[in-house]
Amino acid sequence: MGRSTKLPLYVRVSAIGLALSAAHAVAQQPERTDNATLGVSATPDAEPAEGISAVVGAGPFFHPANEGAKNFKVAPFPLVDIRGLFDDRVFISTLRGIGVNIIDAGPFRAGVAVSYAGGRNSSDSPRLKGLSDVSGGPVASGFMTYSIKPVAFEIKAQNIFGPNPGMTVTAGATASFSPIEGMRLSFGPEVTWADSRYDKTYFGVTPYEASQAAADGNPLRPYSPGSGIKDVGFSATALYRLTDHWGLAAHVGLTELVGSAAKDSPLTQRSFQPSIAFGATYKF
């Protein structure tokens, strides 16, 4: 169980910050400060949930067509987020997948989850013309969060299985506060490392693909990247609790591709990769 929309892994991670933040804001009272799911975080709370909560939501997500693209796409994202199951050990989400909190020691939590990562189509961007499509696959994740109010720290490793495997490791921190009753603001940086399998899938061009792209009028040179820091980013999320059930959220993500992915890949047209999302949530 995971995302039903076939978005690349980097897009999924960006959207998670908004959707989980919105879910958490509606599910909790506005005066409570919970940090781990706000902003850049893509894991469950570092603090226990109070009972079972179920939240649904939807909204548009504006993002680059692929990593390194200069053109943008608009994708809808549906949200179903259920937490607090089995004494807050299990969560179910269309964005986070199905996961288990294995360690629950006050502000520290660690666990595992399974989800699905979408692929990439050659029709997503003119720069991808002639390249092979990238198939999606199941994802196994491990995460650790630690909360020191008002800041939460997080590290998460995700491994994609299937025909296009790859691993990423993301570390980040998020600070959050409530300037007025019913509103929550959060912001924080993150950095992502990718292994050579992931970079070759999303930034590499094989000799065969280069010849195919050239035949389709898209001259690309062969390129085979290695592992390394893929990007650094900063995100901000604004949440507003309208009623006991309804809430609004807006999210801005600013990501800069770094290393060989930004400097050497013929697929990178622009290293600066902004995104924006907004939507509404409803808590049952």
C-alpha positions in Angstrom: 0.0 0.0 0.0 1.4 3.4 -0.9 0.8 6.3 -3.3 -1.6 5.5 -6.0 -0.3 8.4 -8.2 2.9 7.5 -10.0 5.1 10.3 -9.0 8.9 10.0 -8.7 10.4 9.3 -5.3 11.7 12.9 -4.9 8.3 14.3 -5.7 6.7 11.9 -3.1 9.1 13.0 -0.4 8.3 16.7 -1.2 4.6 16.2 -1.0 4.8 14.3 2.2 5.8 17.4 4.1 2.6 19.2 3.2 0.2 16.3 3.5 1.4 14.9 6.8 1.7 18.3 8.3 -1.9 19.1 7.3 -3.1 15.8 8.7 -1.3 16.3 12.0 -2.6 19.9 12.4 -6.2 18.9 12.0 -5.8 15.8 14.2 -4.4 17.7 17.2 -5.4 20.8 19.2 -3.7 24.0 17.9 -2.0 24.8 21.1 0.0 21.5 21.2 3.5 21.6 19.7 4.3 18.4 17.8 7.3 18.7 15.5 8.3 15.5 13.8 5.7 15.5 11.0 5.9 19.2 10.3 7.7 20.7 7.3 10.3 18.4 5.8 9.5 15.4 7.9 8.3 12.2 6.2 7.9 9.9 9.2 5.5 9.5 12.1 5.5 11.7 15.1 8.4 11.6 17.6 5.7 12.0 20.2 2.8 9.5 20.8 -0.6 10.1 19.2 -3.5 10.6 21.5 -5.9 7.9 20.3 -6.8 6.9 16.8 -7.1 9.7 14.2 -8.2 9.4 10.5 -7.7 12.2 8.1 -8.4 12.6 4.4 -7.4 15.4 2.1 -6.6 16.6 -1.4 -5.0 19.4 -3.3 -2.8 20.3 -6.3 1.0 19.9 -6.3 3.2 22.0 -8.6 6.6 20.4 -9.2 9.4 20.0 -11.8 8.4 17.4 -14.4 11.5 15.4 -13.4 14.6 16.0 -11.4 16.6 18.7 -13.1 13.8 19.7 -15.4 13.0 23.4 -16.2 9.3 22.7 -17.0 6.7 22.0 -14.4 3.8 19.6 -14.0 0.7 19.7 -11.8 -0.3 16.6 -10.0 -3.2 15.9 -7.6 -2.4 14.2 -4.4 -4.9 12.2 -2.4 -4.4 11.8 1.3 -5.5 9.1 3.7 -3.7 9.1 7.0 -4.6 6.8 9.9 -2.4 6.8 13.0 -2.6 5.7 16.6 -3.4 2.0 15.8 -2.3 -0.7 18.3 -1.2 1.8 20.9 0.3 4.1 18.2 2.5 1.3 16.9 1.0 1.1 13.4 0.2 3.7 10.8 -1.5 3.5 7.4 -1.2 6.2 4.8 -1.4 6.7 1.1 1.8 8.8 1.4 3.8 7.0 4.0 2.6 3.5 3.2 2.2 0.9 6.0 4.6 1.2 8.9 5.4 0.1 12.4 7.0 2.1 15.2 9.4 -0.4 16.6 11.1 1.8 19.2 9.0 4.3 21.2 11.2 5.9 23.9 9.7 9.3 24.8 10.9 11.8 22.2 12.8 9.2 20.2 11.1 6.9 17.7 12.4 4.4 15.1 10.7 2.1 12.8 10.1 0.7 9.3 7.6 1.1 6.5 6.7 -0.2 3.1 5.3 2.0 0.3 5.5 2.5 -3.5 7.6 4.9 -5.6 6.4 6.0 -9.0 8.6 6.1 -12.0 9.3 8.5 -14.9 8.0 8.7 -18.4 10.0 9.9 -21.4 7.0 12.1 -22.3 7.4 14.1 -19.0 9.9 16.5 -20.5 11.4 17.2 -23.9 14.9 16.5 -22.5 13.8 12.9 -21.8 12.7 12.2 -25.4 14.2 9.0 -26.7 15.1 7.7 -23.2 13.6 4.6 -21.6 10.8 5.0 -19.2 11.6 4.4 -15.5 9.3 1.8 -13.9 8.1 2.3 -10.3 8.6 -0.2 -7.5 8.1 -1.1 -3.9 10.0 0.9 -1.3 11.3 -0.3 2.1 12.1 2.5 4.6 13.8 2.8 7.9 13.5 6.0 10.0 14.6 7.6 13.3 13.2 10.8 14.8 14.1 12.8 17.9 12.2 15.8 19.2 13.6 18.5 21.3 10.9 21.1 21.4 10.5 23.2 19.2 12.9 21.3 16.9 12.7 17.8 15.6 15.6 15.9 13.9 15.1 13.1 11.5 17.0 10.6 9.3 15.3 8.3 6.8 16.7 5.7 4.4 14.6 4.4 1.5 15.4 1.6 -0.8 13.5 1.1 -4.0 13.2 -2.5 -5.3 12.2 -3.7 -8.8 13.6 -3.1 -12.3 15.0 0.3 -11.3 16.4 -0.1 -7.8 18.1 2.7 -5.8 18.6 4.1 -2.3 18.4 7.5 -0.8 19.1 8.7 2.7 17.7 12.0 3.9 18.6 13.9 7.1 16.7 17.0 8.2 15.6 19.3 11.0 12.3 21.1 11.5 11.3 24.0 13.8 7.7 24.8 14.4 5.6 27.3 16.3 2.0 28.6 16.5 1.9 32.4 16.0 -1.8 32.6 16.5 -4.5 30.2 17.7 -5.3 27.6 15.1 -2.2 28.3 13.0 1.0 26.3 12.8 4.2 27.4 10.9 7.1 25.1 10.4 10.4 25.3 8.4 13.6 23.4 8.1 16.5 22.2 6.0 17.3 18.8 4.6 20.0 17.0 2.7 19.7 13.9 0.6 22.4 11.3 -0.4 21.7 8.9 -3.3 23.6 5.8 -4.3 24.9 5.1 -7.8 21.9 3.0 -8.7 19.5 5.9 -8.0 21.7 8.5 -9.8 22.2 6.3 -12.8 18.4 5.8 -13.1 17.4 9.5 -12.8 20.5 11.3 -14.0 22.4 8.8 -16.2 22.3 8.2 -19.9 23.5 4.9 -21.4 25.2 4.8 -24.8 22.2 3.0 -26.2 19.8 5.7 -24.8 22.1 8.4 -26.2 21.9 7.0 -29.7 18.1 6.6 -29.4 17.7 10.1 -28.2 19.8 11.5 -31.0 17.7 9.5 -33.5 14.6 11.3 -32.1 16.2 14.7 -32.4 17.4 15.0 -28.8 21.2 14.8 -28.8 22.5 13.6 -25.4 25.9 12.4 -24.4 26.3 9.2 -22.4 26.8 9.8 -18.7 27.2 7.3 -15.8 27.1 9.0 -12.4 28.3 7.6 -9.0 26.9 8.0 -5.6 27.0 11.2 -3.5 25.0 14.1 -2.1 22.1 14.6 -4.5 20.5 17.8 -3.2 20.0 20.2 -0.3 16.7 21.9 0.4 14.6 24.1 2.6 10.8 23.9 3.1 8.2 25.8 4.9 4.6 24.8 5.8 1.7 26.9 6.9 -1.3 25.2 8.5 -4.6 26.6 9.6 -7.3 24.8 11.6 -10.7 26.1 10.5 -12.9 23.9 12.6 -12.7 20.7 14.6 -12.8 18.8 11.3 -11.6 21.1 8.5 -8.1 22.5 7.9 -6.0 24.2 5.3 -2.4 23.8 4.4 0.2 25.4 2.1 3.8 24.2 1.5 6.8 25.6 -0.4 9.8 23.5 -1.1 13.1 24.9 -2.4 15.6 22.3 -3.6 19.1 22.7 -5.1 20.6 19.8 -7.0 24.3 19.6 -6.1 27.3 17.5 -7.0 27.6 15.6 -10.3 23.8 15.4 -10.6 23.7 19.2 -11.1 27.0 19.8 -12.8 27.6 16.9 -15.1 24.3 15.2 -16.0 23.0 16.1 -19.5 19.5 15.7 -18.1 19.8 18.6 -15.7 18.5 21.7 -17.2 18.2 23.7 -14.0 19.6 22.8 -10.6 17.1 25.0 -8.7 13.9 22.9 -8.2 11.1 24.8 -6.5 7.7 23.3 -5.7 4.4 24.4 -4.1 1.3 22.7 -2.8 -1.8 23.6 -1.0 -5.0 21.8 -0.1 -7.7 21.0 2.4 -8.0 18.2 5.0 -10.9 16.7 6.9 -10.6 14.8 10.2 -13.2 12.2 11.0 
